[in-house]
């Protein structure tokens, strides 16, 4: 860091397996990536090319290689996985990932219905090609999944080989683990944590209040995703108590 401050939390440094910040790229240009990385590289662990943006992004290969030149893994959004799957193109999805040098893959069923045993089968197959992140939860706000079912699904997907399970929220943060207002479904989150290790969950948290909730609940090394590229530095300061919201979290009462 740029100067010394006492009473700072033990923020893990890269490469890390906990305390991950996943950024959602919804259409950055290559010059914008260079600008973004010039400031945020130490604080970004992984980048998701949101939903199906990779299909329409010009110079996609160069864009992916640009992130990789900064040692930032990139993966395609789960919606693209589902778009391949519903067209019976699962092997084409694997071939596409290999062709673009993608080593992280997201398996989701937020837009289509996949029997869960089948979903776990896809996870297991993809672990042969790289790191799998599996998303649990529906993009349909009317589809409410009870806590015991979240736990059951997450456990099975981790057992199938997923490195992380993603708690669905969409890019707006208004479904899944959140109510339509963006408020955290606290009972759901806390019940999940009784059975699933927090370090294995990537909480989608695009809104500041959501990020604050998880930092207060699980500390500075909580895994957070769907972070806007403009919010990476603000989030990092909130993680370590250098933003008003968390200013007192890590300070001892006697100031020593």
C-alpha positions as CSV (number, residue, x, y, z in Angstrom):
1,X,0.0,0.0,0.0
2,X,1.0,3.6,-0.3
3,X,1.6,4.3,3.4
4,X,1.4,2.6,6.8
5,X,-1.7,2.5,8.8
6,X,-2.1,0.4,12.0
7,X,-5.1,-1.7,12.8
8,X,-5.8,-2.8,9.3
9,X,-7.6,-6.1,8.6
10,X,-5.7,-9.0,7.1
11,X,-6.8,-8.7,3.5
12,X,-5.5,-11.6,1.5
13,X,-3.4,-10.7,-1.5
14,X,-3.4,-12.2,-5.0
15,X,-3.4,-15.0,-6.0
16,X,-6.2,-15.7,-3.5
17,X,-8.9,-18.3,-3.2
18,X,-11.0,-16.3,-0.8
19,X,-11.7,-12.6,-0.8
20,X,-12.3,-12.7,-4.5
21,X,-13.7,-9.7,-6.4
22,X,-15.4,-10.7,-9.6
23,X,-16.0,-7.9,-12.0
24,X,-18.8,-7.9,-14.6
25,X,-17.7,-6.5,-18.0
26,X,-20.7,-5.5,-19.9
27,X,-18.9,-4.1,-22.9
28,X,-15.6,-2.4,-22.1
29,X,-13.4,-1.5,-25.0
30,X,-9.7,-2.6,-25.2
31,X,-8.4,0.9,-24.4
32,X,-10.9,1.0,-21.4
33,X,-9.5,-2.3,-20.2
34,X,-6.0,-0.9,-20.2
35,X,-7.2,2.1,-18.2
36,X,-9.1,-0.1,-15.8
37,X,-6.2,-2.4,-15.2
38,X,-3.8,0.5,-14.7
39,X,-5.6,1.3,-11.4
40,X,-7.6,-1.8,-10.4
41,X,-5.4,-4.8,-11.4
42,X,-4.3,-5.7,-7.8
43,X,-7.9,-5.8,-6.7
44,X,-9.5,-7.8,-9.5
45,X,-9.4,-11.6,-9.3
46,X,-11.6,-12.6,-12.2
47,X,-13.7,-10.9,-15.0
48,X,-17.0,-12.2,-16.3
49,X,-18.1,-11.1,-19.8
50,X,-21.7,-10.5,-18.8
51,X,-24.6,-12.6,-20.1
52,X,-24.2,-13.0,-23.9
53,X,-22.0,-9.9,-24.6
54,X,-19.1,-12.0,-25.8
55,X,-21.2,-13.1,-28.9
56,X,-21.5,-9.5,-30.2
57,X,-18.2,-8.0,-28.9
58,X,-15.8,-6.9,-31.7
59,X,-12.2,-8.2,-31.4
60,X,-13.3,-10.7,-28.7
61,X,-10.1,-12.7,-28.9
62,X,-7.9,-9.6,-28.5
63,X,-10.1,-8.4,-25.6
64,X,-9.7,-11.7,-23.8
65,X,-6.0,-11.7,-24.5
66,X,-5.8,-8.2,-23.1
67,X,-7.2,-9.3,-19.7
68,X,-5.0,-12.4,-19.7
69,X,-1.9,-10.2,-20.3
70,X,-2.6,-8.7,-16.9
71,X,-3.0,-12.3,-15.4
72,X,-6.8,-11.8,-15.0
73,X,-8.8,-14.9,-15.8
74,X,-11.9,-14.2,-18.0
75,X,-15.0,-16.3,-18.4
76,X,-18.2,-16.2,-20.4
77,X,-21.5,-15.3,-18.6
78,X,-23.7,-18.2,-17.6
79,X,-26.4,-17.0,-20.0
80,X,-24.1,-17.8,-22.9
81,X,-23.6,-21.3,-21.5
82,X,-27.4,-21.7,-21.4
83,X,-27.7,-20.4,-25.0
84,X,-25.3,-23.1,-26.2
85,X,-27.1,-25.7,-24.2
86,X,-30.6,-25.0,-25.3
87,X,-29.4,-25.3,-28.9
88,X,-27.8,-28.7,-28.1
89,X,-24.4,-27.3,-28.6
90,X,-22.6,-28.3,-25.4
91,X,-19.6,-29.6,-27.2
92,X,-19.5,-26.4,-29.2
93,X,-19.4,-24.5,-25.9
94,X,-16.4,-26.6,-24.8
95,X,-14.6,-26.0,-28.1
96,X,-15.3,-22.3,-28.0
97,X,-13.8,-22.0,-24.5
98,X,-10.7,-24.0,-25.6
99,X,-10.4,-21.9,-28.8
100,X,-10.4,-18.6,-26.8
101,X,-8.2,-19.9,-24.1
102,X,-10.9,-19.7,-21.5
103,X,-10.0,-21.7,-18.4
104,X,-13.0,-20.7,-16.1
105,X,-16.5,-21.7,-17.0
106,X,-19.9,-20.9,-15.5
107,X,-22.7,-23.4,-15.4
108,X,-26.1,-21.9,-14.7
109,X,-29.7,-22.6,-15.2
110,X,-31.2,-19.2,-14.4
111,X,-32.9,-18.8,-17.8
112,X,-33.7,-22.4,-18.8
113,X,-34.8,-25.4,-16.8
114,X,-32.2,-28.2,-16.5
115,X,-32.7,-31.3,-14.4
116,X,-30.3,-30.9,-11.5
117,X,-28.6,-34.3,-12.0
118,X,-28.0,-33.2,-15.6
119,X,-26.6,-29.8,-14.5
120,X,-24.2,-31.6,-12.1
121,X,-23.2,-33.8,-15.0
122,X,-22.2,-30.7,-17.0
123,X,-20.2,-29.4,-14.1
124,X,-18.4,-32.7,-13.8
125,X,-17.5,-32.8,-17.5
126,X,-16.3,-29.2,-17.5
127,X,-13.9,-29.8,-14.6
128,X,-11.8,-31.7,-17.1
129,X,-11.2,-28.4,-19.0
130,X,-10.8,-25.9,-16.2
131,X,-12.3,-24.2,-13.1
132,X,-16.1,-24.3,-12.9
133,X,-18.3,-21.8,-11.2
134,X,-21.9,-22.9,-10.8
135,X,-24.7,-20.5,-10.3
136,X,-27.6,-21.3,-8.0
137,X,-30.8,-19.4,-8.1
138,X,-33.3,-18.3,-10.8
139,X,-33.4,-15.0,-12.7
140,X,-37.2,-15.2,-12.4
141,X,-38.2,-13.1,-9.4
142,X,-41.4,-15.1,-9.0
143,X,-39.5,-18.3,-8.6
144,X,-38.7,-18.5,-4.8
145,X,-36.4,-21.3,-3.8
146,X,-36.6,-22.3,-0.1
147,X,-33.4,-22.2,1.9
148,X,-33.1,-26.0,2.3
149,X,-33.2,-26.3,-1.5
150,X,-30.5,-23.7,-2.0
151,X,-28.3,-25.7,0.4
152,X,-29.1,-29.0,-1.3
153,X,-28.3,-27.6,-4.8
154,X,-25.1,-25.9,-3.7
155,X,-23.8,-28.9,-1.9
156,X,-24.5,-31.2,-4.9
157,X,-22.8,-28.8,-7.3
158,X,-19.7,-28.5,-5.1
159,X,-19.6,-32.3,-4.9
160,X,-19.8,-32.4,-8.7
161,X,-16.6,-30.4,-8.9
162,X,-17.5,-26.7,-8.9
163,X,-14.8,-24.6,-7.3
164,X,-17.3,-22.0,-6.3
165,X,-21.1,-21.7,-6.2
166,X,-22.5,-18.4,-7.2
167,X,-25.5,-17.0,-5.4
168,X,-27.7,-15.6,-8.1
169,X,-28.7,-11.9,-8.0
170,X,-28.6,-10.8,-11.7
171,X,-26.6,-7.7,-12.7
172,X,-29.2,-5.5,-10.9
173,X,-29.1,-7.3,-7.6
174,X,-32.9,-7.8,-7.3
175,X,-33.6,-11.5,-7.5
176,X,-32.3,-14.7,-5.9
177,X,-30.7,-13.9,-2.5
178,X,-32.3,-10.4,-2.7
179,X,-35.8,-9.1,-2.7
180,X,-37.0,-7.0,-5.6
181,X,-36.0,-3.9,-3.6
182,X,-32.4,-5.1,-3.4
183,X,-32.8,-5.9,0.3
184,X,-30.8,-9.0,1.4
185,X,-32.9,-12.1,2.3
186,X,-30.9,-12.3,5.5
187,X,-32.6,-15.5,6.8
188,X,-31.8,-17.3,3.6
189,X,-28.2,-16.2,3.6
190,X,-27.6,-17.1,7.2
191,X,-29.2,-20.5,6.8
192,X,-27.1,-21.3,3.7
193,X,-24.0,-20.4,5.8
194,X,-24.9,-23.0,8.4
195,X,-24.2,-25.8,5.8
196,X,-22.1,-24.3,3.0
197,X,-18.6,-22.9,3.7
198,X,-18.5,-19.1,3.1
199,X,-15.2,-19.3,1.2
200,X,-16.9,-21.6,-1.4
201,X,-19.7,-19.1,-2.2
202,X,-19.4,-16.1,-4.5
203,X,-22.1,-13.7,-3.6
204,X,-23.3,-11.5,-6.4
205,X,-23.5,-8.1,-4.9
206,X,-23.7,-5.2,-7.4
207,X,-25.2,-2.7,-5.0
208,X,-23.2,-0.9,-2.3
209,X,-25.6,-1.9,0.5
210,X,-25.3,-5.5,-0.5
211,X,-21.5,-5.4,-0.5
212,X,-21.6,-3.8,3.0
213,X,-24.0,-6.4,4.3
214,X,-21.6,-9.3,3.4
215,X,-18.5,-7.5,4.6
216,X,-20.1,-6.9,7.9
217,X,-21.3,-10.5,8.0
218,X,-18.2,-12.3,6.8
219,X,-15.4,-9.9,6.9
220,X,-13.0,-8.3,4.4
221,X,-12.2,-11.6,2.7
222,X,-15.8,-12.4,1.5
223,X,-16.2,-13.4,-2.1
224,X,-18.2,-10.7,-4.0
225,X,-19.2,-10.7,-7.7
226,X,-21.0,-8.7,-10.4
227,X,-19.0,-5.7,-9.3
228,X,-19.0,-2.8,-11.8
229,X,-15.5,-1.8,-13.0
230,X,-16.0,1.7,-11.6
231,X,-16.7,0.3,-8.1
232,X,-13.6,-1.9,-7.6
233,X,-11.6,0.7,-5.7
234,X,-14.5,1.9,-3.6
235,X,-15.3,-1.7,-2.7
236,X,-11.7,-2.4,-1.8
237,X,-11.7,0.6,0.6
238,X,-14.9,-0.6,2.1
239,X,-13.4,-4.1,2.6
240,X,-10.6,-2.6,4.7
241,X,-12.3,0.0,6.7
242,X,-11.3,3.1,4.7
243,X,-14.9,4.1,3.8
244,X,-17.4,5.6,6.2
245,X,-19.6,2.5,6.1
246,X,-17.0,0.3,7.6
247,X,-14.7,2.9,9.2
248,X,-15.0,1.5,12.7
249,X,-15.1,-2.2,11.9
250,X,-11.4,-2.9,12.4
251,X,-10.5,-0.3,15.0
252,X,-9.8,-1.4,18.6
253,X,-11.7,0.5,21.3
254,X,-8.6,1.9,22.9
255,X,-7.2,3.1,19.5
256,X,-4.0,1.0,20.0
